[in-house]
């Protein structure tokens, strides 16, 4: 069998890897955390994303009723139901009030995205909640003196065909690096080395 030979398989959700996110739903009195990998970006300005949720999930009704949710950039929250346990308590997470939404945010999360539902699209297994990002928050420890975000230290994970994988903090390149002029490339590399040295000294 050659390396380029293809084998026909059953159509499925093999668009991997995907981000694994924790989504808070509800309000300060009644809330839940759900792990979701069926999520992505739809539009950049305004920022619009989506999450797809089964009707049977405990968080589904909360998102439907409140019309909002908060995305946090893990497996426990996805396989245990909020009907039976306090997930935040079990995971040792601290829920704090949202700034724009009534839905609480997770204090330990490096990034929180407050989202307002724009529309819901129904499909056979999941319903898609399309939402605008109405507010965003990042922990100060991940912002350097130039205002750049250090995603490499956030311990981000990806979902890949039933498994979770940690993302290497090694930067493989920037958007457009393959056509970047050599002079610009050298300048950017110098700036990044300086930023890394500064971060090392401040730790």
N, C-alpha and C positions, 0 to 999 in steps of 0.2 A: 504494500500500500504506500503510495507516495504521500509526501507531506501536504500536498495540495488537494488530495482526494477528499470529497465531502461525503458524509453519511446522512441520509434523510432521517429526521427524527420527528417526534410528535410536536406540533406547535405549542409553545409554552412561554412562560415569563422569563426568558433567558437573556434579558437585557441587564447584565451585571457588569461591575458591582454597582450597588445603590447605597445612598447614605442611610445609616440606621439612626433614627431620631426618636427622642422621647417627646410626646405631646401631652401637655396638660390641658384638661377640659373641665368645664364647670365654673364654680365661683368659690368664694372664700368659705362658704358653708358646706357645700357639697361638690367634691372634685375628684378627679382621677388622673392617673398617668398611664399612657398607652405607648408601647413601642411600635413604630411604623417604619417600614422600608419602602412602601409604595408612596413615594413623595418626589417632588422635583420642581423645577422652575418653569414657569409659563411665559412670564414677561419681565422685563427689566425696569421699565419706567412707565407707570408705577410698578414697584416690585410686587409680582403676583406669583404665588406658588399653589401647590395642591397637595392634599393628602387623600388617600383612598382608604375607607374604613368599612368593614362588614357591618351590616345592620345589627347583628347579634352581639357586637362588642358593647361593653358597659358604657364606654365613652361616647358611643354613637349618638345616643339621645341627648347627652349634655351638649355636644357640639351643635346638634340640630336645634335645640331649644335656645341656646345662648347666642348662636351665630358667631362664635369666636373661639380661638384656641391659641396656645403658645407652643412653639416648637423649640426644643432643646437639642443642640448638637452634641436601654440596654436590655438584655434578654429577659431578665426577671419581670420587668414591667409588661412584657408582651405575653408571658405564659401564665401569669397569675391574674385572676380577675379582681377588679376593684370592688365587686359586689361582696367579696368575702374578707378582704384585708385592707388595711391602710398601707398602700404601696409606698408612699413617701416615708412613713415611719419605718417600714421594713427595710427600706433602702438607705435609711439615714439621710434623707434629703430634706432640705428646708424650703418650704413654700413661702414665698413673699408676695405681697400684693402687686398686681400688674399696674403699670403707669397709665396705659391707655385703655386696656380691657379690664373687665371684672375677673377674668381668669387669672389665677396665680401663676407666678414664674418660679423657676427652680434656682435657688441662690447659688448652688454649687456648679451650675452650668456655665461654661465659658461664654456662651452666646445664647440669648433668648430673643426670639422673634415673635412679637405680638401680632396676631393675624385676625382679620375681620372677614367672615365668609361673604363672598359675593354671589355665589350660586352653587347649587348642588346638582350633579348629574348622576342619574341612577344607571347602574350596570348589573348584570346577573349576580356577581359575587360580592362586589364592593360598590359603594357610592363614593363619588369623587367630590370633595369639598374644595372648591376653588376660592382662594382667599387672597386679600391684599395684605402685605406686611405694613402695618400702620405704625409700628414702633420697633426699634431694635436696641439691644443692650449687650455690651461686651465687658467682661471683667477687666479692670484696669491693668492687672498684671500681664495681660497679653497684648498690651499696646506699648510700642516703644516711643522714644522721644520724638520720632519723626511722624508719629501717628499711624505707623504700619502695624498690621495685625500679625501676631506670631502663631499661625495655625499649627505649626510643627510641634508646639508644646501643649496643645489642647487634648492630646490623646484621642483623636477622632477615630471612629471605626466605620467600616463598610460592611454591608450585608451582601453575601455572595452565594446564591444557590443553597440556602439553608445554613450557612456558616457565617460567623462574624470574624472580621480580620482587622487588625490594627493597621493604621496607615503610617508608613515610614515617614519620619520627619525630614528626610532628604529632599530638598527642592530639586526637581528634575528640569526646571526651566520656566520661563515666563511666556505669557501669551505673545506670539509673534517672534520668539527667539530664533526660529529657523531662517528668518529673512532679515534679522537685525544687522545693521552695519557693525563692522568689527570695532570701530571707535566707540560706538554706543554700548556695545557689549562689554568692552573693557571698563568703561566708566561705571556701568551698573554693577559689575562684579566687584570693583573697588569699593563702591558704596555699601554693598551687601557685606563685604568682609569687615568694613568699619563698624557696621551695625552689629554684627555678631560679636566682635571684640568688646563693644560697649555693653552688650547684654551679658557677656561672660563676667565682666568686671562688676556689674551691678547685682549679680546673683549671690 
